[in-house]
């Protein structure tokens, strides 16, 4: 089992130097460490596939690579998007496409399964959602919760999405409402992928549940030591819970503490629980959608 620095070096040493690499795994499982080990062993550029690490205003709470880590290997698509700007899977694919054609072998790493699946399976060319449809969906969600949106979706779409993820459910509802066609139907007409899975070395980190829960708690305490509260304070004046970057785990909790709504201990505990719940959803996605990837057990 891969549970030490030496294990990472062993895995890294076995990756062919020219082959693109994909690394998936739940939050706090050690994806970035493996990516860096591969880059140092056989070269390459580390490319972010995490939906929140793209935002410039949250570095510590999204666990972006440190300056020291970035100095050890080239990194791309980290912190390059303003926090109030929408950044979809389609945006990410457009940004990653020229990197795939570059001189450096890409090592693509992240916990956002949808990005990685779109990269290796293709992404349907779905029309943009009109603002009024999005507002209608938000109102419906506020009034009736997820069941109100799920009730409008077709069976094939229900089978494909994470029904506990509000963002994924809302997206499916918006597609159905604005195009008159289910998300699953659009996905059936998906164009060829930018990076077919057989052309890459694809790894999924699969940590022990209790080991990961403890690691998540310890990592959040380290984030606090590194200045997560100060980072939140820098975001306080412009905080908008509807901004895409505001979904960063720990951000709402730290902001609530700064506003006097939670003690720091309460904010810490809630952020850790939210991160653990997110990790559970990630593991479910990976086990369902990435069965052909090489699994690396942890610890």
C-alpha positions in Angstrom: 0.0 0.0 0.0 1.2 3.6 -0.7 1.6 5.1 2.7 5.0 6.7 2.7 7.3 9.1 0.8 9.2 6.1 -0.5 6.0 4.6 -1.9 5.3 7.8 -3.8 8.9 7.7 -5.2 8.4 4.1 -6.3 5.1 4.9 -8.1 6.7 8.1 -9.6 9.7 6.1 -10.9 7.4 3.7 -12.7 5.6 6.3 -14.8 6.9 6.6 -18.4 8.5 10.0 -19.0 6.5 11.0 -22.1 3.1 9.7 -21.1 0.5 12.2 -19.7 -0.5 11.5 -16.1 -3.9 11.9 -14.4 -4.2 11.9 -10.6 -7.6 11.8 -8.9 -8.4 11.4 -5.3 -10.4 12.9 -2.4 -9.4 16.0 -0.7 -6.3 15.7 1.6 -5.3 12.3 0.1 -1.9 13.4 -1.2 -2.5 14.0 -4.9 -0.2 17.0 -5.1 2.7 15.2 -3.4 2.4 12.4 -6.0 2.2 14.8 -8.9 5.3 16.6 -7.6 7.2 13.3 -7.2 6.4 12.3 -10.8 7.4 15.7 -12.1 10.7 15.5 -10.3 11.3 11.9 -11.3 10.7 12.2 -15.1 9.7 15.8 -15.9 6.4 17.5 -16.8 4.1 20.4 -15.9 1.6 20.0 -13.1 -1.8 21.1 -14.2 -4.6 21.9 -11.8 -7.9 20.0 -12.3 -9.5 21.2 -9.1 -12.6 23.5 -9.5 -11.7 25.7 -6.6 -7.9 26.0 -6.8 -8.4 28.1 -9.9 -9.5 31.1 -7.9 -7.0 33.7 -7.0 -8.6 34.8 -3.7 -8.4 31.5 -1.8 -5.0 29.9 -1.6 -4.6 28.4 1.9 -8.2 27.1 2.3 -8.1 25.4 -1.2 -4.7 23.8 -0.4 -3.0 25.3 -3.5 0.6 24.3 -3.9 3.0 26.5 -1.9 5.5 28.8 -3.5 8.2 26.3 -2.5 6.4 23.5 -4.2 5.8 25.6 -7.3 9.5 26.3 -7.5 10.2 22.6 -7.8 8.2 22.0 -11.0 6.1 24.1 -13.4 2.5 24.6 -12.4 -0.4 25.8 -14.5 -4.1 26.8 -13.9 -3.7 27.7 -10.2 -5.2 30.9 -8.9 -5.7 32.5 -12.3 -9.4 33.3 -12.1 -11.0 36.2 -10.2 -13.2 34.9 -7.3 -16.4 36.4 -8.6 -16.0 34.9 -12.1 -17.8 31.8 -13.3 -15.5 29.0 -14.3 -17.1 25.9 -15.7 -15.8 22.6 -16.9 -16.0 24.0 -20.4 -13.8 26.9 -19.4 -11.3 24.5 -17.9 -11.1 22.3 -21.0 -10.4 25.3 -23.1 -7.6 26.4 -20.8 -6.1 22.9 -20.6 -6.2 22.2 -24.4 -3.1 24.2 -25.3 -1.2 22.7 -22.4 -1.8 19.2 -23.8 -0.2 20.4 -27.0 2.9 21.9 -25.3 6.4 20.7 -25.0 6.1 19.5 -21.4 4.3 16.3 -20.4 1.1 17.2 -18.5 0.6 15.8 -15.0 -3.1 16.7 -14.4 -4.2 16.5 -10.7 -7.4 17.3 -8.9 -10.3 16.1 -6.9 -13.0 17.5 -9.3 -14.1 14.3 -10.9 -16.3 16.1 -13.5 -13.2 17.9 -14.9 -11.3 14.7 -15.2 -14.2 12.7 -16.7 -14.8 15.5 -19.3 -11.2 15.5 -20.2 -11.0 11.7 -20.8 -14.6 11.1 -22.0 -15.5 14.3 -23.7 -17.9 17.1 -22.8 -21.3 17.7 -24.4 -21.7 21.1 -26.2 -24.7 22.3 -24.1 -26.0 25.9 -24.7 -25.4 28.4 -22.0 -28.2 28.7 -19.4 -30.2 32.0 -19.6 -30.0 34.1 -16.5 -33.8 33.9 -16.0 -33.7 30.1 -16.0 -30.9 30.1 -13.4 -32.9 32.5 -11.2 -36.0 30.3 -11.6 -34.0 27.2 -10.5 -32.5 29.0 -7.5 -36.0 30.1 -6.4 -37.3 26.5 -6.8 -34.3 25.2 -4.8 -34.8 27.7 -2.0 -38.5 26.8 -1.8 -38.5 23.1 -2.2 -34.9 21.9 -1.8 -33.2 19.3 -4.0 -36.4 17.2 -4.3 -38.1 20.0 -6.2 -35.4 20.0 -8.8 -34.9 16.3 -9.0 -38.7 15.8 -9.6 -38.3 17.5 -13.0 -35.4 15.3 -14.2 -35.6 12.3 -16.5 -34.6 8.9 -15.3 -31.4 8.6 -17.4 -30.2 11.9 -16.0 -31.0 10.9 -12.4 -28.9 7.8 -12.9 -25.9 9.8 -14.0 -25.7 12.7 -11.5 -24.8 13.0 -7.8 -28.2 13.6 -6.4 -26.8 14.9 -3.2 -24.7 17.6 -4.9 -26.8 20.8 -5.2 -24.5 22.3 -7.9 -24.8 19.1 -10.1 -28.6 18.8 -9.6 -29.1 22.5 -10.4 -27.0 22.2 -13.5 -29.1 19.2 -14.7 -32.3 21.1 -14.0 -31.1 24.2 -15.9 -30.2 22.1 -18.9 -33.6 20.4 -18.9 -35.5 23.6 -18.4 -33.6 25.7 -20.9 -33.2 23.2 -23.8 -36.1 20.8 -23.3 -33.7 18.0 -23.3 -32.2 16.0 -20.5 -28.5 16.3 -19.5 -28.0 12.5 -20.2 -29.3 13.0 -23.7 -26.9 15.8 -24.4 -24.0 13.7 -22.9 -24.9 10.9 -25.3 -23.9 13.2 -28.2 -20.5 14.0 -26.6 -17.6 14.8 -29.0 -14.3 12.9 -28.7 -12.2 13.6 -25.5 -9.2 15.8 -25.5 -7.2 13.1 -23.7 -8.5 9.6 -24.2 -8.0 7.5 -21.1 -5.8 4.8 -22.9 -3.3 7.5 -23.8 -2.6 8.4 -20.1 -1.4 6.9 -16.9 -4.4 7.4 -14.7 -4.3 7.0 -10.9 -7.0 7.2 -8.2 -5.9 7.5 -4.6 -8.2 5.4 -2.4 -7.5 6.2 1.3 -8.8 4.3 4.3 -11.8 6.2 5.6 -10.7 6.7 9.1 -7.1 7.6 8.0 -8.5 10.3 5.7 -10.9 11.7 8.3 -8.0 12.2 10.7 -5.8 13.6 7.9 -8.5 16.1 7.0 -8.8 17.4 10.5 -5.0 17.7 10.9 -4.7 19.5 7.6 -7.4 22.1 8.5 -5.5 22.8 11.8 -2.4 23.3 9.7 -4.3 25.7 7.4 -5.2 27.7 10.5 -1.6 27.8 11.5 -0.6 28.9 8.0 -3.1 31.9 8.1 -6.5 30.6 6.9 -8.2 33.1 9.2 -6.2 36.0 7.9 -7.0 34.9 4.3 -10.7 35.0 5.2 -10.3 38.4 6.7 -8.8 39.6 3.4 -11.9 38.3 1.7 -14.4 39.7 4.2 -15.0 43.1 2.7 -16.0 41.6 -0.7 -17.6 38.4 0.5 -20.6 37.3 -1.5 -21.8 33.8 -0.8 -23.0 33.5 -4.4 -19.6 34.0 -5.9 -18.2 30.8 -7.4 -15.1 31.0 -5.1 -17.2 31.1 -2.0 -17.8 27.4 -2.3 -14.2 26.9 -1.0 -14.6 24.5 2.0 -14.0 26.4 5.2 -14.6 29.8 3.6 -18.2 30.3 4.8 -17.3 29.0 8.2 -14.3 31.4 8.6 -16.4 34.3 7.4 -19.1 33.4 9.9 -16.6 33.5 12.7 -15.3 36.9 11.6 -18.8 38.2 11.5 -19.3 37.0 15.1 -21.8 34.2 14.2 -19.5 31.3 15.2 -16.7 30.8 17.7 -13.4 29.8 16.1 -13.8 26.3 17.5 -17.3 26.0 16.0 -16.1 27.3 12.6 -13.2 24.8 12.7 -15.4 21.9 13.6 -18.0 22.7 10.9 -15.3 23.2 8.2 -13.8 19.8 9.0 -17.1 18.1 8.9 -17.9 19.8 5.5 -14.5 18.6 4.2 -15.1 15.1 5.4 -18.6 15.0 3.7 -17.1 16.3 0.5 -14.4 13.6 0.6 -17.2 11.0 0.9 -18.9 12.4 -2.2 -15.7 12.4 -4.1 -15.0 8.7 -3.2 -18.4 7.7 -4.4 -17.8 9.5 -7.8 -14.4 7.9 -8.3 -15.6 4.4 -7.5 -18.6 4.8 -9.9 -17.0 6.7 -12.8 -13.3 5.7 -12.7 -13.3 2.0 -12.5 -10.7 1.7 -15.3 -8.2 3.9 -13.5 -5.3 2.4 -11.5 -6.3 2.4 -7.8 -3.6 3.3 -5.2 -4.7 2.2 -1.7 -3.8 4.5 1.2 -2.3 4.2 3.8 
